[in-house]
Amino acid sequence: HSRLCGRAIVAYLQSKGFPEVALHFVREPRTRFRLALACGNIEAAMECAFTLEQAAGEGKEGSREVWGQLGSEALRQGNHQVVEMSYQRTKDFD
């Protein structure tokens, strides 16, 4: 019951435009990654990307997707170091 209530609170915060607040309550890496991207927190998103990559194993399709999303957000923010690292992880140099 408490997990369901927690998800409802996180969904409410996100729907009201407060993903950065919801980020403080979430521990699950995939959800945390999405929230971090939603509020533009590259550092938190990068931590989650490393965690998800380790869980999936390097080079897996899910890992490529995560690094691709992180690279896109980092590019949008002008963080070229994270963009480069993300593209190296996905082996996407185009």
trRosetta pair geometry for C-beta under 8 A, 3 or more apart (Angstrom, degrees):
i j d omega theta_ij theta_ji phi_ij phi_ji
1 4 5.8 -58 -154 36 33 111
1 5 6.4 33 151 -18 67 108
2 5 5.5 -53 -146 38 35 114
2 6 6.2 42 152 -23 66 104
3 6 5.6 -51 -149 34 31 115
3 7 6.6 33 152 -19 63 103
4 7 5.8 -51 -150 34 32 111
4 8 6.5 34 151 -20 63 104
5 8 5.6 -53 -151 34 32 113
5 9 6.6 33 151 -19 65 103
6 9 5.7 -54 -150 34 33 110
6 10 6.4 30 154 -16 66 106
6 25 6.6 -166 -163 158 98 120
7 10 5.7 -55 -146 39 33 111
7 11 6.1 33 155 -18 67 107
8 11 5.7 -54 -144 39 30 111
8 12 6.2 34 153 -22 64 106
9 12 5.6 -53 -148 35 30 114
9 13 6.4 29 155 -18 64 105
9 22 7.7 169 124 -118 75 88
9 25 6.8 -71 104 133 118 169
10 13 5.9 -54 -147 36 30 110
10 14 6.3 27 155 -16 64 109
10 22 4.6 100 -147 -154 72 110
10 25 5.8 -147 -83 85 98 124
10 26 5.9 82 -121 -67 142 107
10 31 7.4 29 156 168 153 133
10 35 7.8 -75 -170 -83 110 140
11 14 5.8 -58 -146 40 29 110
11 15 6.1 28 157 -19 66 110
12 15 5.9 -58 -144 38 27 108
12 16 6.3 16 159 -11 63 112
13 16 6.0 -65 -147 42 27 105
13 18 4.5 -80 -176 80 84 105
13 19 7.1 132 126 -90 94 30
13 21 5.1 -125 -166 85 134 108
13 22 3.9 166 92 -64 130 100
13 25 7.8 124 18 24 156 133
14 17 7.9 66 178 -54 30 14
14 18 7.1 -102 -80 66 26 58
14 19 5.1 49 -118 -90 78 78
14 22 5.1 -17 -55 -15 83 165
14 35 6.8 -101 -96 -111 117 95
14 38 6.9 16 -143 127 102 167
18 21 4.2 -5 157 24 113 118
18 22 6.3 123 109 -19 79 89
19 22 5.3 -56 -145 42 41 114
19 23 6.2 58 152 -38 68 97
19 35 4.7 -174 -175 -157 101 78
19 38 3.9 -141 -138 101 176 122
19 39 4.2 -157 88 -47 105 101
20 23 5.5 -38 -151 16 32 122
20 24 7.8 39 151 -22 54 94
20 35 7.9 156 -81 164 27 97
20 39 4.0 141 -64 -148 82 158
20 41 6.8 125 -113 -39 89 125
21 24 6.2 -49 -171 19 39 111
21 25 7.8 21 143 -7 64 106
22 25 5.9 -67 -162 38 45 107
22 26 6.3 32 151 -21 78 115
22 35 5.5 -131 97 -136 106 137
23 26 6.1 -66 -142 34 32 107
23 32 6.5 89 -146 -145 75 73
23 35 4.5 176 -85 130 82 127
23 36 6.0 100 -124 -74 130 64
23 39 6.3 -90 -31 23 136 143
23 41 6.7 70 -138 26 169 153
23 44 6.4 41 -173 153 134 166
26 31 5.1 -122 -169 109 139 113
26 32 4.7 -178 112 -80 113 79
26 35 6.0 131 36 10 150 152
27 32 6.8 -15 -165 -54 9 131
28 31 4.5 52 82 25 107 111
28 32 6.2 172 79 -16 50 93
29 32 5.5 -60 -138 42 27 113
29 33 6.1 35 160 -27 65 104
29 48 4.7 156 -163 -151 81 88
29 51 4.5 -141 -118 102 143 128
29 52 5.2 -180 136 -62 132 85
29 55 7.1 167 49 -3 155 145
30 33 5.7 -50 -150 29 28 115
30 34 6.8 25 153 -15 61 104
30 48 7.6 155 -77 177 20 121
30 52 6.5 100 -78 -100 70 125
31 34 5.8 -54 -152 36 34 110
31 35 6.3 30 153 -15 66 107
32 35 5.8 -57 -147 40 31 110
32 36 6.1 35 154 -23 66 107
32 44 6.8 -114 163 163 99 107
32 48 5.0 -172 97 -95 103 137
33 36 5.7 -55 -147 35 27 112
33 37 6.5 25 155 -15 63 105
33 45 5.6 83 -149 -139 66 70
33 48 3.8 -161 -76 120 86 143
33 49 6.4 110 -123 -60 123 64
33 52 6.5 -8 -50 -29 149 140
33 66 6.3 -42 -176 -142 156 109
33 69 7.9 87 155 90 113 134
33 70 8.0 -70 -164 -69 106 102
34 37 5.9 -56 -151 37 30 109
34 38 6.3 34 151 -24 64 108
35 38 5.4 -53 -146 33 33 116
35 39 6.5 8 162 1 67 106
36 39 6.6 -69 -147 48 26 91
36 41 4.4 -92 -155 72 79 100
36 42 7.6 138 158 -80 107 11
36 44 3.9 -152 -118 97 130 106
36 45 3.8 -175 114 -63 127 77
36 48 6.2 175 14 9 145 136
37 40 7.4 34 -172 -75 31 30
37 41 7.9 -87 -53 48 21 67
37 45 5.2 90 -61 -105 72 137
37 69 6.2 -32 -106 150 155 113
37 70 7.2 -113 -90 -94 110 58
37 73 5.2 -133 -142 -68 91 158
40 73 7.0 -169 -122 -177 59 115
40 77 6.4 131 -159 -81 104 129
41 44 4.2 17 126 27 120 114
41 45 6.1 145 94 -19 69 90
42 45 5.6 -61 -145 42 31 112
42 46 6.0 34 157 -24 68 107
42 70 7.4 104 -146 -162 77 89
42 73 6.7 -178 -96 116 87 111
42 74 5.7 90 -128 -94 128 86
42 77 6.4 -121 -52 50 130 159
42 79 5.7 40 -121 24 172 169
42 82 5.7 -92 -178 -69 130 174
43 46 5.8 -54 -148 33 28 111
43 47 6.7 31 153 -20 62 102
44 47 5.7 -49 -151 32 35 114
44 48 6.5 31 152 -14 65 106
45 48 5.8 -58 -151 40 32 110
45 49 6.2 38 150 -26 66 105
45 70 5.4 167 138 -114 118 100
45 73 6.8 -5 100 74 173 149
46 49 5.4 -48 -145 31 34 115
46 50 6.7 36 155 -18 64 100
46 70 6.4 112 -86 -156 64 140
46 82 6.4 -103 -82 -132 128 118
47 50 6.0 -56 -157 34 30 109
47 51 6.5 28 148 -16 64 108
48 51 5.4 -54 -148 38 36 114
48 52 6.1 34 155 -18 70 107
48 66 7.8 -130 117 -166 89 129
49 52 5.8 -54 -143 40 29 109
49 53 6.2 34 155 -23 63 107
49 63 7.9 99 -172 -154 77 71
49 66 4.9 165 -126 143 85 116
49 67 5.9 106 -165 -82 130 65
49 70 5.2 -20 -71 -45 150 153
49 86 7.9 -51 178 -109 165 92
49 89 7.9 69 156 133 124 172
50 53 5.7 -54 -146 35 29 114
50 54 6.5 28 156 -18 63 105
51 54 6.0 -57 -152 35 29 109
51 55 6.4 25 153 -17 64 109
52 55 5.6 -56 -146 38 33 112
52 56 6.1 17 160 -7 68 112
52 62 7.0 -116 164 132 112 106
52 63 6.4 170 121 -105 92 71
52 66 5.2 151 91 -77 145 172
53 56 6.1 -64 -141 46 26 99
53 57 7.8 -93 172 79 56 10
53 58 6.1 35 176 -94 101 62
53 60 8.0 168 -141 38 58 99
53 63 4.5 85 -114 -137 73 119
53 66 7.1 -138 -59 72 82 137
53 67 7.4 52 -77 -51 121 109
53 89 7.3 -77 -106 -163 147 130
54 57 7.8 32 -170 -73 24 30
56 60 4.2 -126 149 56 112 147
56 62 5.0 -149 -118 71 156 115
56 63 4.8 -164 78 -48 137 102
57 60 5.2 90 72 -33 83 119
57 63 7.4 -121 77 -28 45 143
58 63 6.6 -139 -136 124 34 169
59 63 6.8 35 39 67 13 135
59 64 7.5 19 -163 -52 32 101
60 63 4.6 91 61 7 82 107
60 64 7.1 -146 96 -8 42 86
61 64 5.5 -52 -150 33 35 114
61 65 6.5 37 153 -22 66 103
62 65 5.6 -51 -151 32 34 114
62 66 6.6 34 152 -19 65 104
63 66 5.8 -52 -150 35 33 112
63 67 6.4 26 156 -12 66 107
63 89 7.5 -113 150 162 100 111
64 67 6.0 -60 -146 43 29 106
64 68 6.0 34 154 -24 65 110
64 89 7.7 -178 -111 127 53 86
64 90 4.9 98 -147 -127 80 89
64 92 8.0 107 -161 -30 101 119
65 68 5.6 -56 -147 36 28 115
65 69 6.5 27 156 -18 64 104
66 69 5.9 -56 -151 35 29 108
66 70 6.4 27 152 -16 64 108
67 70 5.5 -53 -144 39 34 113
67 71 6.1 40 154 -23 66 105
67 86 4.7 168 179 -155 84 79
67 89 4.2 -134 -141 95 158 127
67 90 4.8 -172 97 -50 123 97
68 71 5.7 -52 -147 35 29 113
68 72 6.5 31 154 -20 63 104
68 86 7.0 143 -86 166 23 112
68 90 5.4 84 -66 -89 82 155
68 92 6.9 47 -100 18 95 157
69 72 5.7 -53 -150 33 32 112
69 73 6.5 26 155 -13 65 106
70 73 6.0 -58 -149 39 31 107
70 74 6.1 30 154 -19 67 110
70 82 6.8 -105 152 164 100 111
70 86 5.0 -164 92 -108 98 133
71 74 5.7 -56 -142 39 29 111
71 75 6.2 33 156 -21 64 106
71 82 7.2 -168 -107 132 51 79
71 83 5.3 88 -154 -137 79 58
71 86 3.1 -169 -71 110 96 143
71 87 5.6 107 -128 -52 146 72
71 90 7.0 -80 -15 4 147 134
71 92 7.7 177 62 70 172 123
72 75 5.7 -54 -149 35 28 112
72 76 6.5 33 151 -22 62 105
73 76 5.5 -50 -150 33 34 116
73 77 6.5 22 154 -9 65 108
74 77 5.8 -63 -148 45 32 104
74 79 4.2 -85 -163 70 87 105
74 80 7.7 156 147 -74 105 15
74 82 3.7 -139 -131 94 150 115
74 83 4.6 -162 105 -60 116 71
74 86 6.3 165 28 -8 139 140
75 78 7.5 42 -173 -72 30 27
75 79 7.7 -87 -58 51 24 66
75 80 7.9 62 -107 -97 60 54
75 83 4.9 90 -70 -104 80 127
79 82 4.5 18 123 26 115 114
79 83 6.4 150 94 -22 65 88
80 83 5.2 -51 -143 36 39 118
80 84 6.2 42 158 -22 69 102
81 84 5.9 -53 -151 34 28 110
81 85 6.5 24 153 -14 63 108
82 85 5.7 -54 -144 41 34 110
82 86 6.0 38 155 -23 67 107
83 86 5.8 -58 -148 36 26 111
83 87 6.3 21 157 -15 64 109
84 87 5.9 -59 -147 39 28 107
84 88 6.4 30 153 -21 64 106
85 88 5.6 -54 -149 34 32 113
85 89 6.5 33 152 -21 64 105
86 89 5.6 -55 -152 34 32 112
86 90 6.5 13 156 -3 66 108
87 90 5.9 -60 -141 48 33 99
87 91 7.8 136 163 -54 57 3
87 92 5.1 -105 -148 74 76 77
87 93 5.9 105 161 -90 119 52
88 91 7.2 23 -172 -78 32 46
